[in-house]
Amino acid sequence: MNGKRDHGGKSRPAPRPWIEQMQMRFGDRLYNVREAALTRDGAVLRDFVYQRSELSDSTSFSRIITFDTECSVNYADYCEMCSFGYAEYDLDGNELAREEIYIKAREPKGRLKEKCQADYSKFKDAPSWRQQYARIREILTRKDTVYIAHSSKSDIGFIMMMNRRRETDQFYFRVYDTLEMFKSAMPDMEKYNLPFLAETLGIEHDAHVSLSDAIVCFKVLQRAAEMNDTDIKGMFSKYEKVSLSDSIDVLRDFIRSDRRHQLTKIKESEYNPIRGPLTGLRFASDDRMEKSDPEAILEFARHVIKNGGSYVSGLTNANVYLWDGDKNSRSYHFALRLVKEGADLEILKVDEALDGRYGEFPDVCWELQK
């Protein structure tokens, strides 16, 4: 299809890859969020958001909205949301509104049907995402309101994936994750999924139905506040640092996940036809480095390949080990053991290599070939 889709006889470019969509709506304006999504400086990100968002924080709000999403199809970076349920409360816990918004989606099949309990008859002919988008965005961007969801990054991610697939604007919103909040507020619980919490606390619950999940989420929050001898507002203030996430956080997570996927593809390429100063060198790094700083390691791997070397999986396949300096790491001790047993393995500390994101690489790599 040459990267295009048919729309009633007209062709339109297919949606751009997820990581290329760097536009996000704050209020009525769209901003490029690339630098904010990639920054390692928390202060830069906070300033970026503070200057553009007028959403309420833990110190100033009069309403609470609890919400949940259900998807009839959900795999990898694709989903089809079929319902968005929310309930609104005041600070005294009085319910002000509740609604289940259905979205047209395919019928869940097989294992997906076990996870999606939404009534197919209610969403099979429901309005499309593009028709429901403005309503859902308005609900999630009210200035006097804070938001809660259980395992909130999943819900944020589903909404952002729907925006990507249906070509609607990404928008900034932030949510307090009650999963993380309850782990801190109720540390003695055996499990923290909503069905278990509801059963343990004697709360009626219809699992995997978005409106029911949303309401139960709020009721558990009320109980957690009582157990912590505080009110609902105190819970937001006390657990803000451990529980607050937003759409830029999720965008950053997707970017980093994409980088790790690209690293995996590089490691699967056993042969490098390029000949250069690093030919014959096979680099490997600690898994922790790939998880904590995939952008830098990816740039370093690309630099190595561009100059004739290889970036491989596992120390037994490498002759250069990129070490983060942690003498207690298992990878480091395994590398020492391999060297002791006679392996041709150079242990290279790579503080400098982590500057790869800026296009600067350590001279020590060139010294290895001398």
VEXDREN-2710 file (C-alpha; in Angstrom, 1 decimal):
% VEXDREN-2710
k/r/px/py/pz
1/MET/0.0/0.0/0.0
2/ASN/3.1/2.2/-0.1
3/GLY/2.5/3.6/3.4
4/LYS/-1.0/4.9/2.6
5/ARG/-4.5/3.8/3.5
6/ASP/-7.6/4.1/1.4
7/HIS/-10.3/6.5/2.8
8/GLY/-13.3/6.4/0.5
9/GLY/-11.3/6.5/-2.7
10/LYS/-8.7/8.9/-1.3
11/SER/-5.3/8.0/0.0
12/ARG/-3.9/9.3/3.2
13/PRO/-0.5/8.6/4.7
14/ALA/-0.5/5.9/7.4
15/PRO/-0.1/7.1/11.0
16/ARG/3.5/8.1/11.7
17/PRO/5.5/5.9/14.0
18/TRP/4.6/6.4/17.7
19/ILE/7.9/8.1/18.6
20/GLU/7.6/10.6/15.8
21/GLN/4.4/12.1/17.2
22/MET/5.9/14.8/19.4
23/GLN/3.0/17.2/19.4
24/MET/0.9/17.4/22.5
25/ARG/-2.0/19.6/23.3
26/PHE/-2.0/21.7/26.5
27/GLY/-5.4/23.4/26.6
28/ASP/-6.1/24.9/23.2
29/ARG/-2.4/24.9/22.0
30/LEU/-0.2/22.3/20.5
31/TYR/3.4/22.1/21.6
32/ASN/6.4/20.1/20.5
33/VAL/7.3/17.9/23.5
34/ARG/10.4/16.1/22.1
35/GLU/12.9/17.7/24.4
36/ALA/10.7/17.3/27.5
37/ALA/10.1/13.6/26.7
38/LEU/13.8/12.9/26.2
39/THR/15.3/15.0/29.0
40/ARG/17.1/13.4/31.9
41/ASP/16.7/16.6/34.0
42/GLY/13.5/16.4/36.1
43/ALA/13.6/20.2/36.7
44/VAL/13.5/20.9/33.0
45/LEU/10.5/18.6/32.6
46/ARG/8.7/20.2/35.6
47/ASP/9.3/23.7/34.2
48/PHE/8.1/22.7/30.8
49/VAL/4.8/21.3/32.2
50/TYR/4.3/24.1/34.7
51/GLN/4.6/26.8/32.1
52/ARG/1.9/25.2/29.9
53/SER/-0.5/23.3/32.1
54/GLU/-3.2/24.8/34.3
55/LEU/-4.3/21.5/35.7
56/SER/-4.8/21.2/39.5
57/ASP/-2.2/19.6/41.7
58/SER/-2.4/18.1/45.2
59/THR/-2.9/21.4/46.9
60/SER/-5.7/23.0/44.9
61/PHE/-8.7/21.0/43.7
62/SER/-12.4/20.7/44.5
63/ARG/-13.3/17.6/42.5
64/ILE/-11.9/14.1/42.0
65/ILE/-12.5/12.0/38.9
66/THR/-11.8/8.3/39.0
67/PHE/-11.7/6.5/35.7
68/ASP/-10.9/3.2/34.0
69/THR/-10.6/2.0/30.4
70/GLU/-11.4/-1.3/28.8
71/CYS/-10.0/-2.6/25.5
72/SER/-11.6/-5.3/23.4
73/VAL/-8.2/-5.7/21.5
74/ASN/-4.9/-5.1/23.3
75/TYR/-1.5/-6.3/22.1
76/ALA/1.9/-4.6/21.8
77/ASP/1.5/-1.0/20.7
78/TYR/-2.1/-1.5/19.4
79/CYS/-5.4/-1.4/21.2
80/GLU/-9.0/-0.8/20.5
81/MET/-10.7/0.9/23.5
82/CYS/-14.3/-0.1/23.9
83/SER/-15.3/1.8/27.0
84/PHE/-14.2/4.7/29.3
85/GLY/-16.0/4.7/32.6
86/TYR/-15.7/7.6/35.1
87/ALA/-17.2/8.9/38.3
88/GLU/-16.9/12.3/39.8
89/TYR/-16.8/13.1/43.5
90/ASP/-16.4/16.2/45.8
91/LEU/-13.9/16.3/48.6
92/ASP/-16.5/14.9/51.1
93/GLY/-16.9/11.8/48.9
94/ASN/-20.3/12.7/47.5
95/GLU/-20.9/11.3/44.0
96/LEU/-21.6/14.1/41.5
97/ALA/-21.7/12.2/38.2
98/ARG/-21.0/8.8/36.7
99/GLU/-20.9/7.6/33.1
100/GLU/-19.9/4.7/30.9
101/ILE/-18.8/5.9/27.5
102/TYR/-18.8/3.2/24.9
103/ILE/-16.5/3.2/21.8
104/LYS/-17.0/1.2/18.7
105/ALA/-14.5/-1.7/18.6
106/ARG/-14.1/-5.3/17.5
107/GLU/-15.6/-8.1/19.5
108/PRO/-13.0/-9.6/21.9
109/LYS/-11.9/-13.2/21.0
110/GLY/-10.1/-16.0/22.8
111/ARG/-7.9/-14.8/25.7
112/LEU/-8.9/-11.2/25.1
113/LYS/-12.5/-12.1/25.9
114/GLU/-11.4/-13.3/29.4
115/LYS/-9.9/-9.8/30.1
116/CYS/-12.7/-7.7/28.6
117/GLN/-16.0/-8.1/30.4
118/ALA/-17.7/-5.2/28.7
119/ASP/-21.0/-6.1/27.0
120/TYR/-20.2/-6.3/23.3
121/SER/-23.8/-5.4/22.4
122/LYS/-23.2/-2.0/24.0
123/PHE/-20.1/-1.1/22.0
124/LYS/-20.3/-2.9/18.7
125/ASP/-22.4/-0.1/17.2
126/ALA/-21.2/2.7/19.6
127/PRO/-19.8/6.0/18.3
128/SER/-16.2/5.9/17.0
129/TRP/-13.2/7.1/19.0
130/ARG/-13.0/10.2/16.8
131/GLN/-16.6/10.9/17.8
132/GLN/-16.0/10.4/21.5
133/TYR/-12.6/12.0/21.6
134/ALA/-13.6/15.6/22.5
135/ARG/-15.8/14.3/25.3
136/ILE/-13.1/12.2/26.9
137/ARG/-10.5/14.9/26.5
138/GLU/-12.7/17.4/28.2
139/ILE/-13.3/15.0/31.1
140/LEU/-9.6/14.5/31.6
141/THR/-8.5/18.1/31.4
142/ARG/-10.7/20.0/33.9
143/LYS/-8.7/22.6/35.9
144/ASP/-10.3/22.1/39.3
145/THR/-10.0/18.4/39.3
146/VAL/-7.5/15.7/40.1
147/TYR/-7.6/12.2/38.6
148/ILE/-7.1/8.7/39.9
149/ALA/-6.8/5.3/38.1
150/HIS/-5.5/1.9/39.1
151/SER/-2.3/1.1/37.2
152/SER/-2.7/4.5/35.6
153/LYS/0.1/4.2/33.0
154/SER/-1.8/1.5/31.3
155/ASP/-4.9/3.7/31.0
156/ILE/-2.9/6.7/29.9
157/GLY/-1.1/4.5/27.3
158/PHE/-4.4/3.1/25.9
159/ILE/-5.7/6.7/25.4
160/MET/-2.5/7.8/23.8
161/MET/-2.5/4.7/21.5
162/MET/-6.0/5.4/20.4
163/ASN/-5.0/9.0/19.6
164/ARG/-2.1/7.7/17.5
165/ARG/-4.1/5.1/15.6
166/ARG/-7.2/7.3/15.1
167/GLU/-5.1/10.4/14.3
168/THR/-6.5/12.6/17.1
169/ASP/-4.3/15.1/19.0
170/GLN/-2.3/13.8/21.9
171/PHE/-3.1/15.9/25.0
172/TYR/-1.5/16.5/28.4
173/PHE/-3.2/15.0/31.4
174/ARG/-1.9/13.6/34.7
175/VAL/-3.2/10.9/37.0
176/TYR/-2.5/9.6/40.5
177/ASP/-1.8/5.9/40.3
178/THR/-3.7/4.3/43.1
179/LEU/-1.8/1.0/42.6
180/GLU/1.4/2.8/43.8
181/MET/-0.5/4.8/46.3
182/PHE/-2.1/1.8/48.0
183/LYS/1.2/-0.1/48.1
184/SER/2.6/2.8/50.2
185/ALA/-0.6/3.5/52.2
186/MET/-1.5/-0.1/52.9
187/PRO/1.9/-2.0/53.0
188/ASP/0.5/-5.1/54.6
189/MET/-1.9/-6.1/51.9
190/GLU/-1.1/-9.5/50.2
191/LYS/-2.0/-8.2/46.7
192/TYR/-3.0/-4.9/45.2
193/ASN/-5.3/-5.7/42.3
194/LEU/-8.7/-4.1/42.6
195/PRO/-10.7/-7.4/42.9
196/PHE/-8.6/-8.5/45.8
197/LEU/-8.7/-5.1/47.5
198/ALA/-12.5/-4.9/47.0
199/GLU/-13.0/-8.4/48.5
200/THR/-10.7/-7.8/51.4
201/LEU/-12.3/-4.5/52.3
202/GLY/-15.9/-5.7/51.7
203/ILE/-16.6/-3.5/48.7
204/GLU/-19.0/-4.7/46.0
205/HIS/-17.2/-5.0/42.6
206/ASP/-18.0/-6.0/39.1
207/ALA/-14.4/-6.7/37.8
208/HIS/-13.2/-5.6/34.4
209/VAL/-16.1/-3.3/33.8
210/SER/-14.7/0.2/33.5
211/LEU/-17.3/2.2/35.5
212/SER/-17.3/-0.4/38.3
213/ASP/-13.5/-0.5/38.4
214/ALA/-13.5/3.3/38.6
215/ILE/-16.0/3.5/41.5
216/VAL/-14.2/0.7/43.4
217/CYS/-10.9/2.6/43.0
218/PHE/-12.4/5.6/44.7
219/LYS/-14.0/3.6/47.5
220/VAL/-10.6/1.9/48.2
221/LEU/-9.0/5.3/48.3
222/GLN/-11.5/6.4/51.0
223/ARG/-10.7/3.3/53.1
224/ALA/-7.0/3.9/52.6
225/ALA/-7.4/7.5/53.9
226/GLU/-9.2/6.2/57.0
227/MET/-6.4/3.6/57.6
228/ASN/-3.8/6.4/57.4
229/ASP/-5.8/8.7/59.7
230/THR/-6.2/11.4/57.1
231/ASP/-8.7/12.7/54.5
232/ILE/-8.7/12.2/50.8
233/LYS/-6.9/15.5/50.1
234/GLY/-4.2/14.4/52.6
235/MET/-3.7/11.2/50.6
236/PHE/-2.9/13.1/47.4
237/SER/-0.4/15.3/49.2
238/LYS/1.3/12.5/51.1
239/TYR/1.7/10.1/48.2
240/GLU/2.1/12.5/45.3
241/LYS/5.8/11.6/44.6
242/VAL/5.2/7.9/44.4
243/SER/1.9/7.9/42.5
244/LEU/1.7/10.8/40.0
245/SER/2.2/10.1/36.3
246/ASP/1.3/11.9/33.2
247/SER/1.1/11.6/29.4
248/ILE/4.7/12.8/28.9
249/ASP/5.9/10.1/31.3
250/VAL/4.1/7.5/29.2
251/LEU/5.4/9.0/25.9
252/ARG/8.9/8.7/27.4
253/ASP/8.3/5.1/28.4
254/PHE/7.2/4.3/24.8
255/ILE/10.3/6.0/23.4
256/ARG/12.6/4.1/25.7
257/SER/10.8/0.8/25.0
258/ASP/11.3/1.5/21.2
259/ARG/15.0/2.1/21.8
260/ARG/15.4/-1.2/23.7
261/HIS/13.6/-2.9/20.8
262/GLN/16.1/-1.4/18.3
263/LEU/19.0/-2.6/20.5
264/THR/17.6/-6.1/20.4
265/LYS/17.4/-6.0/16.6
266/ILE/21.0/-4.8/16.5
267/LYS/22.2/-7.7/18.7
268/GLU/20.4/-10.2/16.5
269/SER/22.5/-9.0/13.5
270/GLU/25.5/-11.3/13.8
271/TYR/27.4/-10.0/10.8
272/ASN/28.6/-6.4/10.1
273/PRO/29.7/-5.9/6.5
274/ILE/31.2/-2.5/7.3
275/ARG/35.0/-2.4/7.7
276/GLY/36.5/0.2/9.9
277/PRO/38.7/0.9/13.0
278/LEU/36.5/-1.2/15.3
279/THR/36.3/-4.3/13.0
280/GLY/36.8/-7.4/15.1
281/LEU/35.5/-5.8/18.3
282/ARG/32.3/-7.2/19.8
283/PHE/30.8/-5.0/22.5
284/ALA/28.3/-6.1/25.2
285/SER/26.9/-4.1/28.1
286/ASP/25.2/-4.8/31.4
287/ASP/21.4/-5.3/31.0
288/ARG/20.9/-2.6/33.6
289/MET/22.6/-0.1/31.4
290/GLU/20.2/-0.9/28.5
291/LYS/17.2/-0.5/30.8
292/SER/18.3/2.7/32.6
293/ASP/19.8/4.6/29.6
294/PRO/18.7/2.9/26.3
295/GLU/19.0/6.1/24.3
296/ALA/22.7/6.4/25.1
297/ILE/23.5/2.7/24.6
298/LEU/21.6/2.7/21.3
299/GLU/23.7/5.6/20.0
300/PHE/26.8/3.9/21.2
301/ALA/25.9/0.6/19.5
302/ARG/25.2/2.5/16.2
303/HIS/28.6/4.2/16.6
304/VAL/30.3/0.9/17.0
305/ILE/28.6/-0.6/14.0
306/LYS/29.2/2.4/11.8
307/ASN/32.9/2.0/12.5
308/GLY/33.0/-1.8/11.8
309/GLY/32.4/-3.3/15.2
310/SER/29.5/-5.3/16.6
311/TYR/27.2/-4.9/19.5
312/VAL/26.2/-8.4/20.8
313/SER/24.1/-10.1/23.4
314/GLY/25.9/-11.7/26.3
315/LEU/29.5/-11.5/27.6
316/THR/30.4/-14.9/26.2
317/ASN/29.9/-13.5/22.7
318/ALA/31.9/-10.3/23.4
319/ASN/35.5/-9.3/23.6
320/VAL/34.7/-5.9/25.1
321/TYR/32.5/-5.5/28.2
322/LEU/31.0/-2.1/28.8
323/TRP/31.0/-1.7/32.5
324/ASP/29.0/0.8/34.5
325/GLY/31.5/0.9/37.4
326/ASP/29.4/-1.1/39.8
327/LYS/31.8/-3.7/41.4
328/ASN/28.9/-5.5/43.0
329/SER/27.0/-6.3/39.8
330/ARG/26.7/-9.9/38.8
331/SER/27.8/-9.1/35.2
332/TYR/31.0/-7.6/36.5
333/HIS/31.8/-10.6/38.6
334/PHE/30.9/-12.9/35.7
335/ALA/33.3/-10.9/33.4
336/LEU/36.1/-11.2/36.0
337/ARG/35.5/-15.0/36.1
338/LEU/35.7/-15.2/32.3
339/VAL/38.9/-13.3/32.2
340/LYS/40.4/-15.4/35.0
341/GLU/39.5/-18.5/33.0
342/GLY/41.4/-17.1/30.0
343/ALA/38.7/-15.5/27.9
344/ASP/39.7/-12.7/25.5
345/LEU/37.6/-10.1/27.2
346/GLU/38.5/-6.4/27.8
347/ILE/36.6/-4.7/30.7
348/LEU/35.9/-1.1/29.7
349/LYS/34.4/1.4/32.1
350/VAL/32.0/3.5/30.0
351/ASP/31.2/6.7/31.9
352/GLU/32.3/8.5/28.7
353/ALA/30.3/6.2/26.4
354/LEU/27.1/7.4/28.1
355/ASP/27.7/10.7/26.3
356/GLY/26.8/8.9/23.1
357/ARG/23.4/10.6/23.1
358/TYR/25.3/13.8/22.3
359/GLY/27.4/12.3/19.5
360/GLU/30.6/12.1/21.6
361/PHE/32.4/8.8/22.2
362/PRO/35.4/7.8/24.3
363/ASP/38.8/7.7/22.7
364/VAL/39.5/4.6/24.6
365/CYS/37.5/2.6/22.1
366/TRP/40.0/3.5/19.4
367/GLU/42.9/2.5/21.7
368/LEU/41.6/-1.1/21.9
369/GLN/42.6/-1.6/18.3
370/LYS/46.2/-0.5/18.8
END
